[in-house]
Amino acid sequence: MRKRTDKVGLRIFIHAFRSHRSMVELLAVCITANSVLLNLFLELGEVNKYVVF
């Protein structure tokens, strides 16, 4: 399961790398995606904390 998600992530990354002309754009996209995902996980973590305990 873990390897499958890594492969999908790599595929998306390669696709983004090919479709984006500059590394700066790609970097910006990655940073934006990471911060969005981080916020999402933090929010889910908060929700899970209340649900589990």
C-alpha positions in Angstrom: 0.0 0.0 0.0 2.8 2.4 1.0 4.8 1.7 -2.2 1.7 2.2 -4.3 1.1 5.7 -2.9 4.8 6.5 -3.3 4.6 5.5 -7.0 1.5 7.6 -7.5 3.2 10.6 -5.8 6.3 10.1 -8.0 4.1 9.9 -11.1 2.3 13.1 -10.2 5.6 14.8 -9.4 7.1 13.7 -12.8 4.0 14.9 -14.6 4.2 18.3 -12.8 7.9 18.5 -13.5 7.2 17.9 -17.3 4.3 20.3 -17.5 5.9 23.1 -15.5 8.6 25.0 -17.4 10.5 26.5 -14.5 11.8 24.9 -11.3 10.7 27.9 -9.4 7.1 27.3 -10.4 7.4 23.6 -9.5 8.9 24.5 -6.2 6.1 26.9 -5.5 3.5 24.3 -6.4 5.2 21.7 -4.1 5.4 24.2 -1.2 1.8 25.2 -1.6 0.7 21.5 -1.9 2.7 20.6 1.2 1.3 23.4 3.3 -2.2 22.6 2.3 -1.7 18.9 3.1 0.0 19.8 6.4 -2.9 22.0 7.4 -5.4 19.3 6.4 -3.5 16.6 8.4 -3.3 19.0 11.4 -7.1 19.6 11.2 -7.7 15.9 10.9 -5.4 15.3 13.8 -7.4 17.7 15.9 -10.7 16.0 14.9 -9.2 12.6 15.6 -8.0 13.7 19.0 -11.5 14.6 20.0 -13.0 11.4 18.5 -10.5 8.9 19.9 -10.2 10.3 23.4 
